């Protein structure tokens, strides 16, 4: 735990989870999104004034935080590394209310926490649910990489379930995917099908003819991989990530927007000695590209090409 002072400059370099006591200055100016930290503050209307306190220069009221709040925040941060809880992180961009409701209904009973992120200042439909969700809003569109880093920071689970709002998980998906989260495994991907039963994702491999990674068994009815196995990369439309791995790898590279960031993360994990695994017993339905379809015309292709250029500049074609 650290106050928002010189300690906060040092702590992120140690790659340790932090509880930051926010006082005169905003901790976000010093703690990067790729660092696992949460903030505790007095919640004053003059918070983050960045100047000498006009109320009491000797004992600024922004430092008056009850010890129980600090203890609670610290325990929550520690529990995120020693428990077995799962946080579902779902980024939203102009979400369809009925599709979002199906997604939430499918995942709610399988996880301990749901964190929703509205990317951009669009209207946010809030379907009535018998369970609560954390809500994180960005007034400007961040893209997948930045939004996922933000949602992870607001989560409390030891495992992070990265999930698109157009994915409906089968009722045993999280249980099966969690079983594959064995020692030194950073990421576990799932078997996803289109609504008509054809396979959308059955793992991913590099295809030299496409000069890109492609989903295995796409459009097939039967998967060629039937057992848990290591994989170069998997789609993050529905994938489980170990929290300690996520932050040891500094989260997502925020130069990516909405494509190739999952591939980049998997390569980065393998380069650091972590395992990336595909689990065909963890299944779900993926309607695919429902979010990116709402982007302005032409932007989707531009983002894909930009992501590919960045990936190749970092890793080449044989990573």
VOKOL-233883 format. One record per residue (C-alpha): residue number from 1; residue in three letters; x, y, z. Coordinates in Angstrom, 2 decimals. Each point is the difference from the previous one (the first is absolute). Layout:
! VOKOL-233883
   resi   resn        px        py        pz
    NUM    ala         X         Y         Z
...
END
This chain:
! VOKOL-233883
   resi   resn        px        py        pz
      1    unk      0.00      0.00      0.00
      2    unk      1.34      3.43     -0.88
      3    unk     -1.04      3.64      0.17
      4    unk     -0.05      2.04     -3.17
      5    unk      3.58      1.23      0.36
      6    unk      3.52     -1.10     -0.95
      7    unk     -0.82     -3.55      1.11
      8    unk     -2.47     -0.22     -2.85
      9    unk      2.79      0.65     -2.49
     10    unk      1.96     -2.96      1.37
     11    unk     -2.75     -2.54      0.70
     12    unk     -1.08     -0.66     -3.63
     13    unk      3.55     -1.01     -0.90
     14    unk     -0.22     -2.80      2.56
     15    unk     -3.02     -1.48     -1.84
     16    unk     -1.94     -0.42      3.23
     17    unk     -3.73      0.61      0.53
     18    unk     -0.64      3.31      1.73
     19    unk     -2.64      1.84      1.98
     20    unk      0.61      3.70     -0.63
     21    unk     -1.14      2.69      2.42
     22    unk     -1.05      2.86     -2.24
     23    unk      0.49      3.43      1.53
     24    unk      0.86      3.27     -1.73
     25    unk      0.98     -1.43     -3.37
     26    unk     -1.74     -2.59     -2.14
     27    unk      1.68     -3.45      0.24
     28    unk     -0.84     -0.62     -3.67
     29    unk      2.72      2.51     -0.90
     30    unk      2.62     -2.32      1.51
     31    unk     -1.35     -3.56     -0.03
     32    unk     -0.29     -1.42     -3.51
     33    unk     -3.09     -1.99     -1.08
     34    unk      2.23     -3.08     -0.39
     35    unk      0.68      0.04      3.75
     36    unk     -2.35     -1.78      2.40
     37    unk     -1.11      2.75      2.36
     38    unk     -3.16      1.28      1.64
     39    unk     -0.56      3.33      1.71
     40    unk     -1.41      1.05      3.34
     41    unk     -0.82      3.67      0.54
     42    unk     -2.00      2.28      2.27
     43    unk     -2.42      0.80     -2.83
     44    unk      0.04      3.76      0.51
     45    unk     -1.27      2.46     -2.58
     46    unk      3.47      1.58      0.05
     47    unk      1.81     -3.31     -0.53
     48    unk      3.06      0.06     -2.30
     49    unk      0.52      3.75      0.35
     50    unk      3.77     -0.31     -0.64
     51    unk      0.68      2.99      2.21
     52    unk      0.41      1.03      3.62
     53    unk     -3.16     -0.71      1.96
     54    unk     -2.13      3.09      0.58
     55    unk     -1.99     -1.72      2.75
     56    unk      2.86     -1.18      2.17
     57    unk      3.55      0.18     -1.35
     58    unk      1.43     -1.90      2.98
     59    unk     -2.53     -2.85      0.11
     60    unk     -1.76     -0.17     -3.40
     61    unk     -3.41     -1.70      0.34
     62    unk      0.68     -2.13     -3.07
     63    unk      2.31     -2.03      2.24
     64    unk     -2.80     -0.87      2.40
     65    unk     -0.84     -3.50     -1.20
     66    unk     -1.42     -2.50      2.46
     67    unk      2.37     -2.91      0.71
     68    unk     -2.80     -2.49     -0.68
     69    unk     -0.22      1.25     -3.59
     70    unk      3.72     -0.53     -0.44
     71    unk     -0.16     -3.46      1.55
     72    unk     -2.96     -0.98     -2.20
     73    unk      1.71      1.18     -3.18
     74    unk      3.23     -1.78      0.92
     75    unk     -1.77     -3.27      0.77
     76    unk     -1.89      0.19     -3.30
     77    unk      3.24      0.49     -1.91
     78    unk      1.73     -2.88      1.79
     79    unk     -2.99     -2.30     -0.53
     80    unk      0.29      0.60     -3.74
     81    unk      3.27     -1.97      0.11
     82    unk     -0.78     -2.77      2.45
     83    unk     -3.63     -0.92     -0.64
     84    unk     -1.71     -1.86     -2.82
     85    unk     -2.43      2.69     -1.14
     86    unk     -0.72      0.86     -3.65
     87    unk     -0.77      3.48     -1.29
     88    unk     -1.74      0.27     -3.37
     89    unk      1.19      3.07     -1.93
     90    unk     -2.38      1.06     -2.78
     91    unk      0.76      3.06     -2.16
     92    unk     -3.02      1.66     -1.62
     93    unk     -0.24      2.24     -3.04
     94    unk     -3.55      0.97     -1.01
     95    unk     -1.24     -3.32      1.47
     96    unk     -3.20     -1.65     -1.10
     97    unk     -2.21     -0.36      3.13
     98    unk     -1.39     -3.45     -0.84
     99    unk      3.39     -1.42     -0.96
    100    unk      1.62      1.42      3.13
    101    unk     -2.74     -1.51      2.14
    102    unk      0.58     -3.45     -1.51
    103    unk      3.73      0.33      0.60
    104    unk     -0.45      1.05      3.63
    105    unk     -2.59     -2.66      0.75
    106    unk      2.35     -2.68     -1.34
    107    unk      3.04      1.08      2.01
    108    unk     -1.45      1.36      3.26
    109    unk     -0.27     -3.27      1.92
    110    unk      3.45     -1.11     -1.11
    111    unk      2.06      2.91      1.33
    112    unk      0.41      1.95      3.23
    113    unk     -0.07      3.46     -1.53
    114    unk     -0.97      1.74     -3.25
    115    unk      1.70      3.24     -1.06
    116    unk     -1.59      1.81     -2.94
    117    unk      1.85      2.72     -1.90
    118    unk     -1.83      2.48     -2.21
    119    unk      2.47      1.13     -2.64
    120    unk     -1.06      3.45     -1.15
    121    unk     -2.79      2.35      1.02
    122    unk     -2.82     -1.86     -1.76
    123    unk     -3.28     -0.87      1.68
    124    unk      0.43     -2.92      2.34
    125    unk     -2.86     -2.49      0.18
    126    unk     -0.36     -1.53      3.44
    127    unk     -2.04     -3.17     -0.22
    128    unk     -1.66     -0.94      3.27
    129    unk      1.86     -2.87      1.60
    130    unk     -0.31     -1.92      3.28
    131    unk      3.71      0.67      0.64
    132    unk      2.24      3.05      0.21
    133    unk      2.83      1.06     -2.30
    134    unk      2.78      2.50      0.43
    135    unk     -0.14      2.71     -2.64
    136    unk      3.00      1.89     -1.36
    137    unk     -0.55      2.79     -2.52
    138    unk      2.35      1.78     -2.37
    139    unk     -1.28      3.16     -1.69
    140    unk      2.34     -0.62     -2.94
    141    unk      0.34     -3.22     -1.97
    142    unk      3.04     -1.84      1.31
    143    unk      0.03     -3.16     -2.09
    144    unk      0.30     -3.57      1.27
    145    unk      3.55      0.12      1.39
    146    unk     -0.36      3.16      2.08
    147    unk     -3.49     -0.91      1.19
    148    unk      1.08     -3.48      1.14
    149    unk      2.91      1.47      1.96
    150    unk     -2.47      2.37      1.66
    151    unk     -2.51     -2.75      0.82
    152    unk      2.71     -2.26      1.41
    153    unk      1.03      2.76      2.38
    154    unk     -3.58      0.25      1.29
    155    unk     -0.31     -3.76      0.50
    156    unk      0.68     -2.14      3.06
    157    unk      0.30     -3.53     -1.43
    158    unk      3.07     -2.21     -0.01
    159    unk     -1.06     -1.00     -3.51
    160    unk     -1.21      2.40     -2.68
    161    unk     -2.61     -1.27     -2.45
    162    unk      0.34      2.19     -3.08
    163    unk     -3.35     -0.15     -1.74
    164    unk     -1.70      1.65     -2.97
    165    unk     -3.63      1.00      0.42
    166    unk     -0.93     -2.08     -3.08
    167    unk      1.16     -3.23      1.68
    168    unk     -2.38     -2.27      1.89
    169    unk      1.93     -2.52      2.10
    170    unk     -1.33     -3.49      0.63
    171    unk     -0.85     -0.61      3.64
    172    unk      3.15     -2.00      0.80
    173    unk      2.39      2.10     -2.04
    174    unk      1.71      1.89      2.83
    175    unk      0.33     -3.12      2.13
    176    unk      1.67     -1.89     -2.85
    177    unk      2.22      2.88     -1.03
    178    unk      1.10      0.54      3.59
    179    unk      1.05     -3.67      0.31
    180    unk      2.52      0.63     -2.78
    181    unk      1.54      2.93      1.86
    182    unk      2.88     -2.12      1.24
    183    unk      3.44      1.05      1.23
    184    unk      1.81      2.47     -2.27
    185    unk     -3.11      0.41     -2.18
    186    unk     -0.77      3.64     -0.74
    187    unk     -2.86     -0.32     -2.50
    188    unk     -2.66     -2.62     -0.75
    189    unk     -2.15      0.36     -3.11
    190    unk     -3.33     -1.65     -0.78
    191    unk     -1.83     -1.73     -2.86
    192    unk     -2.48      2.43     -1.52
    193    unk     -2.71     -0.76     -2.53
    194    unk     -2.26      2.08     -2.20
    195    unk     -3.72     -0.08      0.90
    196    unk     -0.55     -2.61     -2.75
    197    unk      2.48     -2.40      1.64
    198    unk      2.98      0.52     -2.30
    199    unk      3.34      0.64      1.68
    200    unk      1.13      3.61      0.26
    201    unk      3.16     -0.57      2.06
    202    unk      1.81     -3.25      0.75
    203    unk      3.42      1.42      0.80
    204    unk      2.20      2.13     -2.26
    205    unk      3.00     -0.69     -2.21
    206    unk      2.14      2.10     -2.32
    207    unk     -0.86     -0.37     -3.67
    208    unk      2.72      1.08     -2.38
    209    unk     -2.47      0.24     -2.91
    210    unk     -2.01      2.60      1.95
    211    unk      3.05      1.52      1.68
    212    unk     -2.00      0.03      3.24
    213    unk     -1.37     -2.18      2.76
    214    unk     -3.21     -1.83     -0.87
    215    unk     -2.56     -1.89      2.05
    216    unk      0.29     -3.77     -0.21
    217    unk     -3.01     -1.95     -1.26
    218    unk     -1.91      3.15     -0.92
    219    unk     -3.37     -0.89     -1.59
    220    unk      0.50     -3.72      0.77
    221    unk     -2.46     -2.02      2.05
    222    unk      2.49     -2.21      1.84
    223    unk      3.13      1.24      1.77
    224    unk      3.32     -1.62     -0.89
    225    unk      1.35      0.71      3.51
    226    unk     -1.92     -1.82      2.72
    227    unk      2.35      0.29      2.98
    228    unk      1.67      2.80      1.89
    229    unk      3.20      1.06     -1.74
    230    unk      2.42      2.87     -0.25
    231    unk     -0.68      2.44     -2.82
    232    unk      2.00      2.91     -1.49
    233    unk     -2.95      2.33      0.60
    234    unk     -3.74     -0.04      0.69
    235    unk     -2.78      2.49     -0.48
    236    unk     -0.84      2.24      2.93
    237    unk     -3.68      0.11     -0.92
    238    unk     -0.26     -2.52      2.86
    239    unk      3.25     -0.78      1.83
    240    unk      1.15     -0.35      3.60
    241    unk      3.16      1.86      1.05
    242    unk      1.89     -0.44      3.26
    243    unk      0.15      3.32      1.79
    244    unk      3.62     -0.28      1.10
    245    unk      1.00     -0.79     -3.60
    246    unk     -2.07      2.89     -1.35
    247    unk      1.82      2.52      2.17
    248    unk      3.44     -1.59     -0.20
    249    unk     -0.36      0.48     -3.77
    250    unk     -1.25      3.57      0.46
    251    unk     -3.41     -0.75     -1.45
    252    unk     -0.83      0.85     -3.59
    253    unk      2.20      2.13     -2.23
    254    unk     -2.20      3.09     -0.26
    255    unk      1.30      0.87     -3.46
    256    unk     -2.43     -2.61     -1.32
    257    unk     -3.62      0.96     -0.48
    258    unk     -2.37     -2.90     -0.67
    259    unk      2.02     -2.64     -1.89
    260    unk      3.19     -2.02      0.59
    261    unk      0.31      1.01      3.66
    262    unk     -1.01     -3.51      1.13
    263    unk      2.57     -1.58     -2.31
    264    unk      2.63      2.44      1.27
    265    unk     -0.80     -0.84      3.62
    266    unk      0.23     -3.75     -0.61
    267    unk      3.38      0.33     -1.73
    268    unk      1.23      2.25      2.80
    269    unk     -1.13     -2.59      2.55
    270    unk      1.77     -2.87     -1.76
    271    unk      3.17      2.05     -0.38
    272    unk     -0.04      0.55      3.76
    273    unk     -0.34     -3.72      0.76
    274    unk     -3.76     -0.20      0.52
    275    unk     -2.24     -2.53     -1.75
    276    unk     -2.92      0.80     -2.31
    277    unk     -2.57     -2.80     -0.04
    278    unk     -3.07     -0.90     -2.05
    279    unk     -2.77     -1.91      1.81
    280    unk     -2.62     -1.52     -2.37
    281    unk     -2.23     -1.05      2.92
    282    unk     -0.64      3.67      0.78
    283    unk     -2.64      1.00     -2.53
    284    unk     -2.27      2.84     -0.99
    285    unk     -1.83      1.76     -2.84
    286    unk      1.63      2.97     -1.71
    287    unk     -2.00      2.17     -2.35
    288    unk      3.33      1.61     -1.06
    289    unk      0.81      3.61     -0.91
    290    unk     -3.25      1.43      1.37
    291    unk      1.93      2.72      1.84
    292    unk      2.46      0.93     -2.74
    293    unk     -2.87      0.06     -2.51
    294    unk     -1.19      3.18      1.72
    295    unk      3.25      1.82     -0.74
    296    unk      0.09      2.62     -2.79
    297    unk      0.30     -1.40     -3.53
    298    unk      3.58     -0.87     -0.88
    299    unk      1.35      0.42      3.53
    300    unk     -0.19     -3.72      0.77
    301    unk      2.33     -0.90     -2.88
    302    unk      2.37      2.84      0.83
    303    unk      0.27     -1.15      3.62
    304    unk      0.66     -3.60     -1.08
    305    unk      2.79      1.07     -2.35
    306    unk      1.48      2.37      2.58
    307    unk     -0.02     -2.78      2.57
    308    unk      1.71     -2.38     -2.39
    309    unk      2.74      2.52     -0.81
    310    unk      0.66      0.59      3.69
    311    unk      0.04     -3.73      0.75
    312    unk      2.45     -0.78     -2.83
    313    unk      2.26      2.88      1.05
    314    unk      0.20     -1.52      3.49
    315    unk      0.07     -3.75     -0.62
    316    unk      0.43     -0.74     -3.70
    317    unk     -1.66     -3.05     -1.56
    318    unk      1.55     -2.81      2.01
    319    unk     -0.62      1.02      3.62
END
